Amino acid sequence: MNVFQAMTTFVAVVETGSMAAAAERCSMSSTMVGNYIRLLEERVGASLLRRTTRRQSLTPFGAVYFEKCREIIAMLEDTDRMAQAAQTVPGGKLRITAPVTYGTESLTPRMVDYLQQHPTVDVEVVLTERSVDLTKEKFDAAIRLGLPGPSTLICRRLGDYQMTLCAAPDYLERRGEPFTPAQLQAHDALSFPYPASSPMHWAGREWQLEGPKGKVVVEILRTRAVMNNTQALRKAVLAGMGLAMLPADLVREDLRAGRLKAVLPEYRLPSRPVYLLYHKDRFSSPTLRSFINFVVSALGGIATQAR
């Protein structure tokens, strides 16, 4: 049995709260997670978890063993980081997370150049809208939209996440192209369901634009469709279902090819800052440092600490 893998799996089960969630974190099946826990219990000769149909909890011995496992894993990870920091050439695995659309349209295309420059580095890119915990989920760096909350992480500004108001040419031919913000009210809107906590929560009920004479707010009279995926929203706009605010990176090629047309291009839509986050003490790793320097160079950046 791989004892270290069994300990790592056990810690993942406790920290995530379930074997299914631990299986996702460890990239293995739930059956394999269960096997590791069973083999670990056989090795130590004691139960580590109490299991019921609805929940699981640590036994008294399991609680002590869990803390010891965390200490062992932390020590090994520190040793790995020390060894990596002692190297002068980037190498090994780099684990990164980013929002889905930004990661797909902005980050991923640039990763080709990074990997060509650093052939001994392998990357795992996890795209999710969830704000992951870099420490618990073992990520080296995260890209996030919006101003980060208070933390001890270092954050570097990578620019702004721009939005474009656009529609398909055939839709504009049928419905008429709006030339003033007020004319938007005669059009069908397609929107993304931003949560109430998002700075873009207003997007389902109004358009906010910045023009030559300042900010203009236009109430949306008819929302024909709400979609929680920007690629699906883009497809709906391409099909001529209505107007939508879409990430500029997502529709850049569509606009260039004439498949979509920018609406009221003289007006700007609200943007969100993009930040790269990482642990300060890991900047000494040549692998992480090489990635940070590459991304900041490719996308621009201002260093600061989240407060």
Secondary structure per residue as TSV (DSSP state, phi and psi in degrees):
chain	resnum	aa	ss	phi	psi
A	1	M	-	360.0	138.2
A	2	N	-	-77.9	98.3
A	3	V	H	-63.6	-41.1
A	4	F	H	-62.8	-42.5
A	5	Q	H	-64.5	-38.2
A	6	A	H	-64.2	-42.5
A	7	M	H	-64.0	-43.8
A	8	T	H	-60.8	-40.8
A	9	T	H	-66.7	-43.2
A	10	F	H	-60.1	-45.8
A	11	V	H	-61.4	-40.1
A	12	A	H	-63.8	-39.0
A	13	V	H	-62.1	-45.1
A	14	V	H	-67.7	-44.5
A	15	E	H	-71.2	-35.1
A	16	T	H	-88.1	-22.1
A	17	G	S	93.4	-4.4
A	18	S	S	-159.2	158.8
A	19	M	H	-72.2	-31.7
A	20	A	H	-65.0	-44.8
A	21	A	H	-67.5	-38.2
A	22	A	H	-64.8	-38.2
A	23	A	H	-61.3	-40.6
A	24	E	H	-65.1	-43.8
A	25	R	H	-64.1	-41.0
A	26	C	H	-89.7	-0.2
A	27	S	T	57.5	50.3
A	28	M	S	-144.9	174.1
A	29	S	-	-79.0	158.6
A	30	S	H	-63.1	-32.7
A	31	T	H	-62.9	-42.8
A	32	M	H	-65.8	-37.8
A	33	V	H	-59.0	-47.6
A	34	G	H	-60.9	-37.2
A	35	N	H	-65.4	-42.0
A	36	Y	H	-62.5	-41.8
A	37	I	H	-65.0	-42.6
A	38	R	H	-64.1	-43.7
A	39	L	H	-67.6	-34.2
A	40	L	H	-67.6	-41.0
A	41	E	H	-64.6	-37.6
A	42	E	H	-66.2	-37.1
A	43	R	H	-65.6	-44.2
A	44	V	H	-86.4	-13.5
A	45	G	T	71.9	29.7
A	46	A	S	-155.2	154.2
A	47	S	-	-75.2	138.4
A	48	L	-	-103.5	-29.7
A	49	L	E	-129.6	142.2
A	50	R	E	-95.5	128.4
A	51	R	E	-117.9	133.5
A	52	T	-	-127.6	178.4
A	53	T	S	-68.4	-22.8
A	54	R	S	-108.6	-25.7
A	55	R	-	-155.7	171.7
A	56	Q	E	-136.9	152.2
A	57	S	E	-146.6	161.6
A	58	L	E	-77.4	141.1
A	59	T	-	-75.3	164.3
A	60	P	H	-53.5	-44.6
A	61	F	H	-67.2	-37.7
A	62	G	H	-60.5	-36.3
A	63	A	H	-64.8	-42.2
A	64	V	H	-67.2	-43.4
A	65	Y	H	-64.9	-36.6
A	66	F	H	-59.4	-46.8
A	67	E	H	-63.8	-39.7
A	68	K	H	-65.2	-39.9
A	69	C	H	-62.5	-41.8
A	70	R	H	-62.5	-40.3
A	71	E	H	-63.8	-43.7
A	72	I	H	-63.9	-45.5
A	73	I	H	-63.1	-42.4
A	74	A	H	-62.3	-41.0
A	75	M	H	-64.3	-42.5
A	76	L	H	-66.0	-39.1
A	77	E	H	-66.4	-38.8
A	78	D	H	-62.6	-40.7
A	79	T	H	-63.7	-42.4
A	80	D	H	-62.1	-41.8
A	81	R	H	-66.2	-38.4
A	82	M	H	-63.4	-41.9
A	83	A	H	-66.2	-40.3
A	84	Q	H	-67.7	-39.6
A	85	A	H	-66.1	-28.6
A	86	A	H	-73.5	-18.3
A	87	Q	-	-77.7	154.7
A	88	T	S	-103.9	-16.7
A	89	V	S	-108.4	127.4
A	90	P	-	-57.2	138.1
A	91	G	-	-167.8	165.2
A	92	G	E	95.0	-162.3
A	93	K	E	-101.4	137.8
A	94	L	E	-119.2	125.3
A	95	R	E	-111.4	121.2
A	96	I	E	-129.8	147.3
A	97	T	E	-128.9	149.0
A	98	A	E	-156.1	158.7
A	99	P	-	-60.7	153.6
A	100	V	H	-59.5	-56.2
A	101	T	H	-68.2	-44.6
A	102	Y	H	-61.8	-42.4
A	103	G	I	-64.7	-37.9
A	104	T	I	-72.9	-46.2
A	105	E	I	-92.1	-30.7
A	106	S	I	-106.7	-46.0
A	107	L	I	-79.8	-52.6
A	108	T	H	-56.3	-45.7
A	109	P	H	-58.4	-29.7
A	110	R	H	-83.1	-17.8
A	111	M	H	-65.3	-25.5
A	112	V	H	-59.9	-47.3
A	113	D	H	-64.4	-40.1
A	114	Y	H	-62.0	-46.4
A	115	L	H	-67.9	-31.7
A	116	Q	H	-68.3	-35.1
A	117	Q	H	-73.9	-26.6
A	118	H	-	-129.5	77.9
A	119	P	T	-66.3	-14.9
A	120	T	T	-95.1	5.4
A	121	V	E	-102.9	135.6
A	122	D	E	-113.8	145.9
A	123	V	E	-123.6	146.6
A	124	E	E	-121.6	117.5
A	125	V	E	-109.6	118.8
A	126	V	E	-107.9	115.9
A	127	L	E	-99.5	120.6
A	128	T	-	-157.1	151.4
A	129	E	S	-85.4	-7.1
A	130	R	S	-76.4	141.7
A	131	S	-	-83.5	99.5
A	132	V	-	-78.7	157.9
A	133	D	-	-91.9	111.7
A	134	L	T	-59.9	-37.3
A	135	T	T	-73.4	-54.7
A	136	K	T	-65.6	-35.9
A	137	E	T	-98.0	5.9
A	138	K	T	60.4	50.3
A	139	F	-	-100.8	145.0
A	140	D	S	-83.1	-33.8
A	141	A	E	-155.7	155.8
A	142	A	E	-137.2	142.9
A	143	I	E	-110.3	129.0
A	144	R	E	-133.8	150.8
A	145	L	E	-96.6	138.0
A	146	G	S	92.6	164.8
A	147	L	-	-69.3	124.5
A	148	P	-	-65.2	150.2
A	149	G	-	-76.4	174.6
A	150	P	S	-59.1	133.6
A	151	S	-	-168.9	176.8
A	152	T	S	-94.9	4.6
A	153	L	-	-74.3	150.3
A	154	I	E	-85.9	135.2
A	155	C	E	-126.4	140.0
A	156	R	E	-124.1	129.0
A	157	R	E	-70.6	128.1
A	158	L	E	-109.8	14.9
A	159	G	E	112.6	-158.3
A	160	D	E	-122.6	144.3
A	161	Y	E	-89.7	101.2
A	162	Q	-	-87.3	147.4
A	163	M	E	-115.5	152.8
A	164	T	E	-129.6	130.5
A	165	L	E	-87.8	121.1
A	166	C	E	-147.6	168.2
A	167	A	E	-155.7	164.2
A	168	A	-	-77.3	144.3
A	169	P	H	-55.7	-39.0
A	170	D	H	-68.1	-32.8
A	171	Y	H	-64.2	-44.2
A	172	L	H	-66.5	-32.3
A	173	E	H	-66.6	-39.6
A	174	R	H	-72.4	-41.9
A	175	R	H	-103.6	-11.7
A	176	G	-	90.7	135.7
A	177	E	-	-82.1	128.4
A	178	P	-	-74.7	135.5
A	179	F	-	-115.2	-4.1
A	180	T	S	-135.8	153.8
A	181	P	G	-56.1	-37.5
A	182	A	G	-60.8	-31.7
A	183	Q	G	-70.6	-12.0
A	184	L	G	-64.0	-27.6
A	185	Q	G	-64.7	-17.6
A	186	A	G	-85.7	0.2
A	187	H	S	-110.0	160.7
A	188	D	-	-84.9	133.8
A	189	A	E	-102.9	145.0
A	190	L	E	-118.7	132.1
A	191	S	E	-137.0	162.9
A	192	F	-	-103.7	135.3
A	193	P	-	-81.7	77.4
A	194	Y	-	-64.3	139.6
A	195	P	-	-68.4	162.6
A	196	A	T	-61.4	-26.3
A	197	S	T	-79.5	-10.9
A	198	S	S	-79.7	143.5
A	199	P	T	-66.4	-9.5
A	200	M	T	-102.4	18.2
A	201	H	G	-61.1	-21.0
A	202	W	G	-74.6	-13.5
A	203	A	G	-64.3	-18.6
A	204	G	G	-83.8	-10.7
A	205	R	T	-123.3	-11.2
A	206	E	E	-159.3	161.6
A	207	W	E	-106.2	133.0
A	208	Q	E	-112.9	122.2
A	209	L	E	-128.3	151.6
A	210	E	E	-116.9	116.8
A	211	G	E	-119.9	-169.8
A	212	P	T	-57.2	-29.2
A	213	K	T	-105.8	16.0
A	214	G	E	108.3	-162.7
A	215	K	E	-77.6	138.6
A	216	V	E	-126.6	131.4
A	217	V	E	-115.1	124.6
A	218	V	E	-119.3	123.2
A	219	E	E	-71.5	135.5
A	220	I	-	-84.0	119.1
A	221	L	-	-85.6	-31.6
A	222	R	-	-142.3	117.0
A	223	T	E	-101.8	108.8
A	224	R	E	-76.4	-29.7
A	225	A	E	-156.4	144.1
A	226	V	E	-121.5	127.7
A	227	M	-	-134.1	133.9
A	228	N	S	-92.8	23.5
A	229	N	-	-140.9	124.8
A	230	T	H	-68.5	-30.5
A	231	Q	H	-66.3	-40.4
A	232	A	H	-65.1	-38.9
A	233	L	H	-63.8	-42.0
A	234	R	H	-60.3	-43.7
A	235	K	H	-61.0	-38.7
A	236	A	H	-65.8	-39.5
A	237	V	H	-66.8	-44.0
A	238	L	H	-59.5	-33.1
A	239	A	T	-77.5	-5.2
A	240	G	T	86.3	25.8
A	241	M	S	-78.9	-21.8
A	242	G	-	162.2	-162.9
A	243	L	B	-98.5	150.0
A	244	A	E	-153.5	152.9
A	245	M	E	-89.9	120.2
A	246	L	E	-128.6	151.4
A	247	P	E	-55.8	134.6
A	248	A	H	-58.4	-39.9
A	249	D	H	-63.7	-32.4
A	250	L	H	-70.2	-34.3
A	251	V	H	-109.3	4.9
A	252	R	H	-56.0	-47.9
A	253	E	H	-69.0	-34.2
A	254	D	H	-64.0	-40.6
A	255	L	H	-67.5	-42.1
A	256	R	H	-64.4	-37.5
A	257	A	H	-84.3	-7.5
A	258	G	T	85.6	6.2
A	259	R	S	-72.1	-27.5
A	260	L	S	-129.6	160.9
A	261	K	E	-131.8	132.8
A	262	A	E	-68.0	136.2
A	263	V	S	-103.2	132.7
A	264	L	S	49.1	57.8
A	265	P	T	-64.5	-17.5
A	266	E	T	-77.3	-7.2
A	267	Y	S	-104.9	142.7
A	268	R	B	-100.8	142.7
A	269	L	-	-95.1	156.1
A	270	P	-	-58.2	144.0
A	271	S	-	-119.8	165.7
A	272	R	E	-123.8	141.6
A	273	P	E	-69.9	149.6
A	274	V	E	-112.8	129.4
A	275	Y	E	-124.7	145.2
A	276	L	E	-102.8	126.6
A	277	L	E	-117.6	142.1
A	278	Y	E	-161.2	163.5
A	279	H	-	-77.5	134.9
A	280	K	G	-59.1	-41.4
A	281	D	G	-73.6	-8.1
A	282	R	G	-98.6	-0.9
A	283	F	T	-65.5	-20.4
A	284	S	T	-69.8	-18.0
A	285	S	S	-67.9	122.8
A	286	P	H	-61.6	-29.3
A	287	T	H	-69.1	-51.6
A	288	L	H	-64.7	-41.0
A	289	R	H	-61.5	-39.1
A	290	S	H	-64.6	-38.2
A	291	F	H	-69.1	-44.5
A	292	I	H	-59.4	-48.6
A	293	N	H	-61.9	-37.6
A	294	F	H	-66.2	-49.6
A	295	V	H	-65.1	-42.2
A	296	V	H	-63.2	-39.1
A	297	S	H	-67.3	-38.3
A	298	A	H	-75.9	-34.0
A	299	L	H	-116.8	-2.9
A	300	G	-	83.8	152.7
A	301	G	-	-171.0	149.8
A	302	I	-	-127.7	122.5
A	303	A	E	-80.7	140.5
A	304	T	E	-160.4	177.5
A	305	Q	E	-118.2	133.4
A	306	A	-	-62.6	131.0
A	307	R	-	-134.9	360.0
